[in-house]
């Protein structure tokens, strides 16, 4: 079995400063669009896959 597709539903955090809920910080970028460490990993994976 292999992965044939992947989607990341949230490019940017809804509110990076929110501390009351973990649901505001799922993005690959902070609220101000600065990249999180995971953004570089995701970008490298996309490049390796040829996208």
PQR file of N, CA, C, O and H, with PARSE charges and radii, in Angstrom:
ATOM      1  N   UNK A   1       0.842  -1.174   0.000 -0.4000 1.5000
ATOM      2  CA  UNK A   1       0.000   0.000   0.000 -0.0000 2.0000
ATOM      3  C   UNK A   1       0.890   1.241   0.000  0.5500 1.7000
ATOM      4  O   UNK A   1       1.905   1.279   0.695 -0.5500 1.4000
ATOM      5  N   UNK A   2       0.515   2.241  -0.768 -0.4000 1.5000
ATOM      6  CA  UNK A   2       1.268   3.490  -0.801 -0.0000 2.0000
ATOM      7  C   UNK A   2       0.317   4.675  -0.724  0.5500 1.7000
ATOM      8  O   UNK A   2      -0.876   4.556  -1.003 -0.5500 1.4000
ATOM      9  H   UNK A   2      -0.310   2.210  -1.333  0.4000 1.0000
ATOM     10  N   UNK A   3       0.857   5.793  -0.348 -0.4000 1.5000
ATOM     11  CA  UNK A   3       0.061   7.023  -0.272 -0.0000 2.0000
ATOM     12  C   UNK A   3      -0.070   7.589  -1.677  0.5500 1.7000
ATOM     13  O   UNK A   3       0.931   7.767  -2.372 -0.5500 1.4000
ATOM     14  H   UNK A   3       1.826   5.890  -0.122  0.4000 1.0000
ATOM     15  N   UNK A   4      -1.275   7.869  -2.093 -0.4000 1.5000
ATOM     16  CA  UNK A   4      -1.500   8.421  -3.428 -0.0000 2.0000
ATOM     17  C   UNK A   4      -1.904   9.888  -3.399  0.5500 1.7000
ATOM     18  O   UNK A   4      -1.973  10.531  -4.446 -0.5500 1.4000
ATOM     19  H   UNK A   4      -2.088   7.724  -1.529  0.4000 1.0000
ATOM     20  N   UNK A   5      -2.168  10.419  -2.221 -0.4000 1.5000
ATOM     21  CA  UNK A   5      -2.521  11.834  -2.126 -0.0000 2.0000
ATOM     22  C   UNK A   5      -2.472  12.307  -0.686  0.5500 1.7000
ATOM     23  O   UNK A   5      -2.591  11.512   0.246 -0.5500 1.4000
ATOM     24  H   UNK A   5      -2.111   9.897  -1.370  0.4000 1.0000
ATOM     25  N   UNK A   6      -2.297  13.597  -0.514 -0.4000 1.5000
ATOM     26  CA  UNK A   6      -2.263  14.187   0.814 -0.0000 2.0000
ATOM     27  C   UNK A   6      -2.748  15.619   0.712  0.5500 1.7000
ATOM     28  O   UNK A   6      -2.378  16.334  -0.219 -0.5500 1.4000
ATOM     29  H   UNK A   6      -2.200  14.243  -1.271  0.4000 1.0000
ATOM     30  N   UNK A   7      -3.564  16.041   1.648 -0.4000 1.5000
ATOM     31  CA  UNK A   7      -4.048  17.421   1.690 -0.0000 2.0000
ATOM     32  C   UNK A   7      -3.819  17.983   3.081  0.5500 1.7000
ATOM     33  O   UNK A   7      -4.082  17.314   4.080 -0.5500 1.4000
ATOM     34  H   UNK A   7      -3.865  15.459   2.404  0.4000 1.0000
ATOM     35  N   UNK A   8      -3.339  19.185   3.143 -0.4000 1.5000
ATOM     36  CA  UNK A   8      -3.229  19.878   4.423 -0.0000 2.0000
ATOM     37  C   UNK A   8      -4.274  20.971   4.391  0.5500 1.7000
ATOM     38  O   UNK A   8      -4.212  21.869   3.552 -0.5500 1.4000
ATOM     39  H   UNK A   8      -3.125  19.728   2.331  0.4000 1.0000
ATOM     40  N   UNK A   9      -5.226  20.904   5.290 -0.4000 1.5000
ATOM     41  CA  UNK A   9      -6.393  21.776   5.220 -0.0000 2.0000
ATOM     42  C   UNK A   9      -6.168  23.163   5.782  0.5500 1.7000
ATOM     43  O   UNK A   9      -7.035  24.024   5.629 -0.5500 1.4000
ATOM     44  H   UNK A   9      -5.277  20.174   5.972  0.4000 1.0000
ATOM     45  N   UNK A  10      -5.064  23.410   6.413 -0.4000 1.5000
ATOM     46  CA  UNK A  10      -4.899  24.688   7.101 -0.0000 2.0000
ATOM     47  C   UNK A  10      -3.476  25.204   6.910  0.5500 1.7000
ATOM     48  O   UNK A  10      -2.560  24.792   7.621 -0.5500 1.4000
ATOM     49  H   UNK A  10      -4.360  22.711   6.538  0.4000 1.0000
ATOM     50  N   UNK A  11      -3.298  26.091   5.964 -0.4000 1.5000
ATOM     51  CA  UNK A  11      -1.967  26.627   5.712 -0.0000 2.0000
ATOM     52  C   UNK A  11      -1.527  27.552   6.840  0.5500 1.7000
ATOM     53  O   UNK A  11      -0.371  27.506   7.263 -0.5500 1.4000
ATOM     54  H   UNK A  11      -4.042  26.426   5.386  0.4000 1.0000
ATOM     55  N   UNK A  12      -2.438  28.393   7.331 -0.4000 1.5000
ATOM     56  CA  UNK A  12      -2.102  29.398   8.340 -0.0000 2.0000
ATOM     57  C   UNK A  12      -2.914  29.173   9.605  0.5500 1.7000
ATOM     58  O   UNK A  12      -4.069  28.750   9.541 -0.5500 1.4000
ATOM     59  H   UNK A  12      -3.376  28.431   6.987  0.4000 1.0000
ATOM     60  N   UNK A  13      -2.310  29.455  10.755 -0.4000 1.5000
ATOM     61  CA  UNK A  13      -3.029  29.383  12.028 -0.0000 2.0000
ATOM     62  C   UNK A  13      -4.204  30.344  12.036  0.5500 1.7000
ATOM     63  O   UNK A  13      -4.146  31.410  11.422 -0.5500 1.4000
ATOM     64  H   UNK A  13      -1.372  29.798  10.807  0.4000 1.0000
ATOM     65  N   UNK A  14      -5.256  29.974  12.722 -0.4000 1.5000
ATOM     66  CA  UNK A  14      -6.375  30.894  12.920 -0.0000 2.0000
ATOM     67  C   UNK A  14      -5.967  32.006  13.884  0.5500 1.7000
ATOM     68  O   UNK A  14      -6.313  33.169  13.677 -0.5500 1.4000
ATOM     69  H   UNK A  14      -5.303  29.109  13.221  0.4000 1.0000
ATOM     70  N   UNK A  15      -5.234  31.646  14.934 -0.4000 1.5000
ATOM     71  CA  UNK A  15      -4.753  32.629  15.915 -0.0000 2.0000
ATOM     72  C   UNK A  15      -3.568  32.020  16.665  0.5500 1.7000
ATOM     73  O   UNK A  15      -3.761  31.272  17.624 -0.5500 1.4000
ATOM     74  H   UNK A  15      -4.954  30.701  15.102  0.4000 1.0000
ATOM     75  N   UNK A  16      -2.364  32.331  16.242 -0.4000 1.5000
ATOM     76  CA  UNK A  16      -1.161  31.759  16.848 -0.0000 2.0000
ATOM     77  C   UNK A  16      -1.005  32.123  18.319  0.5500 1.7000
ATOM     78  O   UNK A  16      -0.367  31.385  19.070 -0.5500 1.4000
ATOM     79  H   UNK A  16      -2.207  32.939  15.464  0.4000 1.0000
ATOM     80  N   UNK A  17      -1.567  33.228  18.734 -0.4000 1.5000
ATOM     81  CA  UNK A  17      -1.418  33.690  20.114 -0.0000 2.0000
ATOM     82  C   UNK A  17      -2.428  33.052  21.066  0.5500 1.7000
ATOM     83  O   UNK A  17      -2.275  33.169  22.281 -0.5500 1.4000
ATOM     84  H   UNK A  17      -2.085  33.828  18.123  0.4000 1.0000
ATOM     85  N   UNK A  18      -3.444  32.387  20.551 -0.4000 1.5000
ATOM     86  CA  UNK A  18      -4.479  31.789  21.405 -0.0000 2.0000
ATOM     87  C   UNK A  18      -3.883  30.661  22.240  0.5500 1.7000
ATOM     88  O   UNK A  18      -3.158  29.808  21.727 -0.5500 1.4000
ATOM     89  H   UNK A  18      -3.569  32.292  19.563  0.4000 1.0000
ATOM     90  N   UNK A  19      -4.194  30.668  23.512 -0.4000 1.5000
ATOM     91  CA  UNK A  19      -3.694  29.635  24.410 -0.0000 2.0000
ATOM     92  C   UNK A  19      -4.809  28.753  24.953  0.5500 1.7000
ATOM     93  O   UNK A  19      -4.529  27.725  25.568 -0.5500 1.4000
ATOM     94  H   UNK A  19      -4.783  31.360  23.929  0.4000 1.0000
ATOM     95  N   UNK A  20      -6.044  29.123  24.745 -0.4000 1.5000
ATOM     96  CA  UNK A  20      -7.172  28.389  25.315 -0.0000 2.0000
ATOM     97  C   UNK A  20      -7.568  27.139  24.561  0.5500 1.7000
ATOM     98  O   UNK A  20      -8.270  26.286  25.104 -0.5500 1.4000
ATOM     99  H   UNK A  20      -6.272  29.959  24.245  0.4000 1.0000
ATOM    100  N   UNK A  21      -7.130  27.016  23.321 -0.4000 1.5000
ATOM    101  CA  UNK A  21      -7.534  25.865  22.521 -0.0000 2.0000
ATOM    102  C   UNK A  21      -6.435  25.497  21.541  0.5500 1.7000
ATOM    103  O   UNK A  21      -5.821  26.372  20.931 -0.5500 1.4000
ATOM    104  H   UNK A  21      -6.560  27.709  22.880  0.4000 1.0000
ATOM    105  N   UNK A  22      -6.190  24.220  21.393 -0.4000 1.5000
ATOM    106  CA  UNK A  22      -5.169  23.779  20.450 -0.0000 2.0000
ATOM    107  C   UNK A  22      -5.641  23.894  19.002  0.5500 1.7000
ATOM    108  O   UNK A  22      -4.822  23.799  18.088 -0.5500 1.4000
ATOM    109  H   UNK A  22      -6.688  23.509  21.889  0.4000 1.0000
ATOM    110  N   UNK A  23      -6.911  24.092  18.772 -0.4000 1.5000
ATOM    111  CA  UNK A  23      -7.466  24.127  17.422 -0.0000 2.0000
ATOM    112  C   UNK A  23      -7.115  25.385  16.639  0.5500 1.7000
ATOM    113  O   UNK A  23      -7.383  25.441  15.438 -0.5500 1.4000
ATOM    114  H   UNK A  23      -7.577  24.169  19.514  0.4000 1.0000
ATOM    115  N   UNK A  24      -6.536  26.380  17.261 -0.4000 1.5000
ATOM    116  CA  UNK A  24      -6.166  27.610  16.567 -0.0000 2.0000
ATOM    117  C   UNK A  24      -4.769  27.548  15.966  0.5500 1.7000
ATOM    118  O   UNK A  24      -4.366  28.474  15.262 -0.5500 1.4000
ATOM    119  H   UNK A  24      -6.319  26.334  18.236  0.4000 1.0000
ATOM    120  N   UNK A  25      -4.023  26.484  16.226 -0.4000 1.5000
ATOM    121  CA  UNK A  25      -2.631  26.439  15.811 -0.0000 2.0000
ATOM    122  C   UNK A  25      -2.241  25.286  14.906  0.5500 1.7000
ATOM    123  O   UNK A  25      -1.104  24.818  14.977 -0.5500 1.4000
ATOM    124  H   UNK A  25      -4.351  25.732  16.798  0.4000 1.0000
ATOM    125  N   UNK A  26      -3.139  24.813  14.059 -0.4000 1.5000
ATOM    126  CA  UNK A  26      -2.850  23.677  13.183 -0.0000 2.0000
ATOM    127  C   UNK A  26      -2.097  24.041  11.910  0.5500 1.7000
ATOM    128  O   UNK A  26      -1.691  23.145  11.170 -0.5500 1.4000
ATOM    129  H   UNK A  26      -4.062  25.194  14.001  0.4000 1.0000
ATOM    130  N   UNK A  27      -1.900  25.303  11.634 -0.4000 1.5000
ATOM    131  CA  UNK A  27      -1.316  25.723  10.366 -0.0000 2.0000
ATOM    132  C   UNK A  27       0.169  25.436  10.230  0.5500 1.7000
ATOM    133  O   UNK A  27       0.859  25.139  11.206 -0.5500 1.4000
ATOM    134  H   UNK A  27      -2.230  26.031  12.235  0.4000 1.0000
ATOM    135  N   UNK A  28       0.640  25.531   9.001 -0.4000 1.5000
ATOM    136  CA  UNK A  28       2.069  25.432   8.713 -0.0000 2.0000
ATOM    137  C   UNK A  28       2.742  26.794   8.848  0.5500 1.7000
ATOM    138  O   UNK A  28       3.968  26.895   8.879 -0.5500 1.4000
ATOM    139  H   UNK A  28       0.080  25.772   8.209  0.4000 1.0000
ATOM    140  N   UNK A  29       1.918  27.840   8.927 -0.4000 1.5000
ATOM    141  CA  UNK A  29       2.405  29.214   9.098 -0.0000 2.0000
ATOM    142  C   UNK A  29       1.736  29.827  10.322  0.5500 1.7000
ATOM    143  O   UNK A  29       0.619  29.456  10.684 -0.5500 1.4000
ATOM    144  H   UNK A  29       0.922  27.758   8.901  0.4000 1.0000
ATOM    145  N   UNK A  30       2.430  30.768  10.953 -0.4000 1.5000
ATOM    146  CA  UNK A  30       1.821  31.528  12.044 -0.0000 2.0000
ATOM    147  C   UNK A  30       0.771  32.478  11.460  0.5500 1.7000
ATOM    148  O   UNK A  30       0.673  32.627  10.242 -0.5500 1.4000
ATOM    149  H   UNK A  30       3.337  31.069  10.659  0.4000 1.0000
ATOM    150  N   UNK A  31       0.000  33.109  12.318 -0.4000 1.5000
ATOM    151  CA  UNK A  31      -1.038  34.038  11.884 -0.0000 2.0000
ATOM    152  C   UNK A  31      -0.486  35.143  10.986  0.5500 1.7000
ATOM    153  O   UNK A  31      -1.173  35.595  10.071 -0.5500 1.4000
ATOM    154  H   UNK A  31       0.079  32.988  13.308  0.4000 1.0000
ATOM    155  N   UNK A  32       0.743  35.579  11.239 -0.4000 1.5000
ATOM    156  CA  UNK A  32       1.350  36.648  10.436 -0.0000 2.0000
ATOM    157  C   UNK A  32       2.075  36.112   9.192  0.5500 1.7000
ATOM    158  O   UNK A  32       2.830  36.836   8.543 -0.5500 1.4000
ATOM    159  H   UNK A  32       1.301  35.211  11.983  0.4000 1.0000
ATOM    160  N   UNK A  33       1.839  34.853   8.874 -0.4000 1.5000
ATOM    161  CA  UNK A  33       2.397  34.173   7.693 -0.0000 2.0000
ATOM    162  C   UNK A  33       3.886  33.854   7.782  0.5500 1.7000
ATOM    163  O   UNK A  33       4.490  33.487   6.774 -0.5500 1.4000
ATOM    164  H   UNK A  33       1.226  34.264   9.401  0.4000 1.0000
ATOM    165  N   UNK A  34       4.495  33.984   8.964 -0.4000 1.5000
ATOM    166  CA  UNK A  34       5.876  33.518   9.103 -0.0000 2.0000
ATOM    167  C   UNK A  34       5.843  31.995   9.224  0.5500 1.7000
ATOM    168  O   UNK A  34       4.967  31.446   9.893 -0.5500 1.4000
ATOM    169  H   UNK A  34       4.004  34.282   9.783  0.4000 1.0000
ATOM    170  N   UNK A  35       6.793  31.310   8.580 -0.4000 1.5000
ATOM    171  CA  UNK A  35       6.738  29.846   8.574 -0.0000 2.0000
ATOM    172  C   UNK A  35       7.092  29.208   9.914  0.5500 1.7000
ATOM    173  O   UNK A  35       7.959  29.690  10.643 -0.5500 1.4000
ATOM    174  H   UNK A  35       7.505  31.756   8.037  0.4000 1.0000
ATOM    175  N   UNK A  36       6.412  28.128  10.214 -0.4000 1.5000
ATOM    176  CA  UNK A  36       6.751  27.274  11.342 -0.0000 2.0000
ATOM    177  C   UNK A  36       7.756  26.234  10.830  0.5500 1.7000
ATOM    178  O   UNK A  36       7.894  26.070   9.618 -0.5500 1.4000
ATOM    179  H   UNK A  36       5.708  27.736   9.621  0.4000 1.0000
ATOM    180  N   UNK A  37       8.458  25.533  11.722 -0.4000 1.5000
ATOM    181  CA  UNK A  37       9.421  24.525  11.276 -0.0000 2.0000
ATOM    182  C   UNK A  37       8.812  23.464  10.355  0.5500 1.7000
ATOM    183  O   UNK A  37       9.485  22.976   9.447 -0.5500 1.4000
ATOM    184  H   UNK A  37       8.346  25.667  12.707  0.4000 1.0000
ATOM    185  N   UNK A  38       7.569  23.110  10.577 -0.4000 1.5000
ATOM    186  CA  UNK A  38       6.920  22.081   9.751 -0.0000 2.0000
ATOM    187  C   UNK A  38       6.746  22.531   8.305  0.5500 1.7000
ATOM    188  O   UNK A  38       6.634  21.691   7.412 -0.5500 1.4000
ATOM    189  H   UNK A  38       7.022  23.507  11.314  0.4000 1.0000
ATOM    190  N   UNK A  39       6.720  23.840   8.056 -0.4000 1.5000
ATOM    191  CA  UNK A  39       6.555  24.343   6.691 -0.0000 2.0000
ATOM    192  C   UNK A  39       7.716  23.907   5.804  0.5500 1.7000
ATOM    193  O   UNK A  39       7.498  23.509   4.659 -0.5500 1.4000
ATOM    194  H   UNK A  39       6.810  24.523   8.781  0.4000 1.0000
ATOM    195  N   UNK A  40       8.934  23.973   6.308 -0.4000 1.5000
ATOM    196  CA  UNK A  40      10.106  23.555   5.532 -0.0000 2.0000
ATOM    197  C   UNK A  40      10.049  22.058   5.222  0.5500 1.7000
ATOM    198  O   UNK A  40      10.419  21.634   4.128 -0.5500 1.4000
ATOM    199  H   UNK A  40       9.111  24.296   7.238  0.4000 1.0000
ATOM    200  N   UNK A  41       9.593  21.272   6.175 -0.4000 1.5000
ATOM    201  CA  UNK A  41       9.473  19.832   5.969 -0.0000 2.0000
ATOM    202  C   UNK A  41       8.421  19.536   4.898  0.5500 1.7000
ATOM    203  O   UNK A  41       8.644  18.707   4.016 -0.5500 1.4000
ATOM    204  H   UNK A  41       9.292  21.617   7.064  0.4000 1.0000
ATOM    205  N   UNK A  42       7.290  20.206   4.977 -0.4000 1.5000
ATOM    206  CA  UNK A  42       6.216  20.024   3.997 -0.0000 2.0000
ATOM    207  C   UNK A  42       6.674  20.456   2.603  0.5500 1.7000
ATOM    208  O   UNK A  42       6.409  19.764   1.619 -0.5500 1.4000
ATOM    209  H   UNK A  42       7.109  20.879   5.693  0.4000 1.0000
ATOM    210  N   UNK A  43       7.348  21.579   2.519 -0.4000 1.5000
ATOM    211  CA  UNK A  43       7.847  22.069   1.226 -0.0000 2.0000
ATOM    212  C   UNK A  43       8.845  21.090   0.617  0.5500 1.7000
ATOM    213  O   UNK A  43       8.793  20.814  -0.582 -0.5500 1.4000
ATOM    214  H   UNK A  43       7.563  22.140   3.318  0.4000 1.0000
ATOM    215  N   UNK A  44       9.751  20.566   1.437 -0.4000 1.5000
ATOM    216  CA  UNK A  44      10.739  19.599   0.939 -0.0000 2.0000
ATOM    217  C   UNK A  44      10.043  18.322   0.451  0.5500 1.7000
ATOM    218  O   UNK A  44      10.440  17.755  -0.567 -0.5500 1.4000
ATOM    219  H   UNK A  44       9.793  20.791   2.410  0.4000 1.0000
ATOM    220  N   UNK A  45       9.023  17.872   1.158 -0.4000 1.5000
ATOM    221  CA  UNK A  45       8.285  16.674   0.739 -0.0000 2.0000
ATOM    222  C   UNK A  45       7.581  16.909  -0.586  0.5500 1.7000
ATOM    223  O   UNK A  45       7.554  16.023  -1.440 -0.5500 1.4000
ATOM    224  H   UNK A  45       8.700  18.332   1.985  0.4000 1.0000
ATOM    225  N   UNK A  46       7.013  18.091  -0.767 -0.4000 1.5000
ATOM    226  CA  UNK A  46       6.344  18.416  -2.033 -0.0000 2.0000
ATOM    227  C   UNK A  46       7.360  18.465  -3.183  0.5500 1.7000
ATOM    228  O   UNK A  46       7.090  17.969  -4.277 -0.5500 1.4000
ATOM    229  H   UNK A  46       7.035  18.811  -0.073  0.4000 1.0000
ATOM    230  N   UNK A  47       8.497  19.050  -2.932 -0.4000 1.5000
ATOM    231  CA  UNK A  47       9.530  19.113  -3.972 -0.0000 2.0000
ATOM    232  C   UNK A  47      10.025  17.715  -4.336  0.5500 1.7000
ATOM    233  O   UNK A  47      10.233  17.406  -5.509 -0.5500 1.4000
ATOM    234  H   UNK A  47       8.716  19.453  -2.043  0.4000 1.0000
ATOM    235  N   UNK A  48      10.207  16.889  -3.336 -0.4000 1.5000
ATOM    236  CA  UNK A  48      10.674  15.523  -3.578 -0.0000 2.0000
ATOM    237  C   UNK A  48       9.638  14.732  -4.380  0.5500 1.7000
ATOM    238  O   UNK A  48       9.992  13.886  -5.200 -0.5500 1.4000
ATOM    239  H   UNK A  48      10.038  17.139  -2.383  0.4000 1.0000
ATOM    240  N   UNK A  49       8.380  15.011  -4.139 -0.4000 1.5000
ATOM    241  CA  UNK A  49       7.315  14.307  -4.860 -0.0000 2.0000
ATOM    242  C   UNK A  49       7.103  14.889  -6.261  0.5500 1.7000
ATOM    243  O   UNK A  49       6.339  14.341  -7.055 -0.5500 1.4000
ATOM    244  H   UNK A  49       8.092  15.699  -3.473  0.4000 1.0000
ATOM    245  N   UNK A  50       7.777  15.992  -6.556 -0.4000 1.5000
ATOM    246  CA  UNK A  50       7.669  16.601  -7.872 -0.0000 2.0000
ATOM    247  C   UNK A  50       6.498  17.541  -8.050  0.5500 1.7000
ATOM    248  O   UNK A  50       6.017  17.734  -9.166 -0.5500 1.4000
ATOM    249  H   UNK A  50       8.397  16.437  -5.910  0.4000 1.0000
ATOM    250  N   UNK A  51       6.029  18.133  -6.948 -0.4000 1.5000
ATOM    251  CA  UNK A  51       4.882  19.054  -7.037 -0.0000 2.0000
ATOM    252  C   UNK A  51       5.322  20.469  -6.841  0.5500 1.7000
ATOM    253  O   UNK A  51       4.498  21.383  -6.882 -0.5500 1.4000
ATOM    254  H   UNK A  51       6.420  17.976  -6.041  0.4000 1.0000
TER
END
